[in-house]
Amino acid sequence: MKLFIHGLESSNQGKKAVYFKEHFPDMVIPNFTGDLPERMDKLKRILEGKTGIIMAGSSYGGLMASLFAMEYPTRVQRLILLAPAINFIETSGYRTKKLTVPTWVFHGIKDDVIPLRAVEEASDKYFTNPVFSLVDDDHFLSRTFDTIDWPMLLLEGDKNT
């Protein structure tokens, strides 16, 4: 199962969500509102009983995907985090642990919303061997998002399930 989690001030109608709907029609792209506990409860309901989950999360959605994987690591096949707000893991109120789930992180060097240094530190602390890609872009990854090798990240994983 493939799932995209949008950012805090976005929706399932944003640019990234629309891209995934057009290119990966089987991807689940829910809309999240409310505070972190409300969003996490909805995410858990959506993923109840699912395994082999490939999650892509943007900004706050990256935080949510990471927290879900920390709680259910055997159910998550891989994480793809886009300018993730993982610098808030410590203060989220959720239990944390180091993950061995394969993780890709894409972060813009011109991101003025989520500090790059804090994301690098959180990546090292919470993920085992993350593939960390710095891109010449801003927080929204507006110039580089559609250049990411999405078929490799989202479809190649299907061969391993």
PyMOL commands that set and color helices and strands:
alter all, ss='L'
color gray80, all
select helices_A, chain A and resi 15-23+36-46+60-71+73-75+86-88+116-126+145-147+150-160
alter helices_A, ss='H'
color red, helices_A
select strands_A, chain A and resi 2-5+53-58+76-82+103-108+131-135
alter strands_A, ss='S'
color yellow, strands_A
deselect
rebuild
show_as cartoon
